């Protein structure tokens, strides 16, 4: 059986042997998928490769400080072009990445490379580099550069720091490990723009977003039998607050950090008229198993799912129809 380091070296051989690459970050992008994607894109471009960055939802202004973040396209017609490989980052499935239908448009000769850290990863690539022990996909990319003696510059270090800080919730959750802290020290040495990362990650909520979060806080309930705290947001909440799409990002990590007395946190969000997104966080419970019951997945202590339906308020609480 190949070691992780051997897989990292094999990936290096693959990527350096290709000329045209499509990098796909998952829909509703967060700091990890974007950090991993922009760092890898920067390195590949430095080698003279032709790189296209795709995300079904373009990155928000929060991540504008990342080099190459403005180069993302969400135009599905790019899948009609010819690529040597498509690299899918931080996605357990092609559906989660939002490319499961589009990928059929690619040439049959296109190699699918899957780089991820989720335990529930479906191993969908022709080549899979999946390390569930890593704090983030950005950590895997950082190790890729390290194993293959590729020097980090400030741009790459900034992107990778963003990814690790995102998925460790600023070094406060169970994903934090010694290695992620050591890597962050190396990023600083390489010139990571830590003040920009901190500002984007810590001070990125405007008043409208905070008003939206207030609605979620007002509905927060605790089920003592399950030791579960839960809340929900409806579409009209976002409209009423005047918040932008993506304003709920970070809400569950915030609740997980401050909500004492609850072992597990659940947030339900009405994404559209007939689609509900659920997120779990826990300090002990294997929430990936819970998410899997609803067709989702993730990590032991951080997972999510998507189901069809609408959140309806009743006198006895909410129900999903």
Protein Blocks (a to p, Z undefined) as FASTA:
>chain_A
ZZfklmmmmmmmmmmmpmbdcddddehiafklmmmmmmmmmmmmmnopacddddfbacdf
klmmpghklmpccbfklmmpccfbdcdehiabfklnopmmmmmmpcfklccddddfbfkl
golafbdcddfkbgbfklmmmmmmmmnopacdfklmmmmmmmmmmmnnnolamkbcfklm
mmmmmmmmnopafklmmmmmmmmccfklmmmmmmmmmmpccdfklopacddddfklmmmn
opaehklgoklmmmmmmmghiabdcddddfblmbccdddddfkbcfklmmmmnopacdfk
lccdddeddddddfkbccdZZ
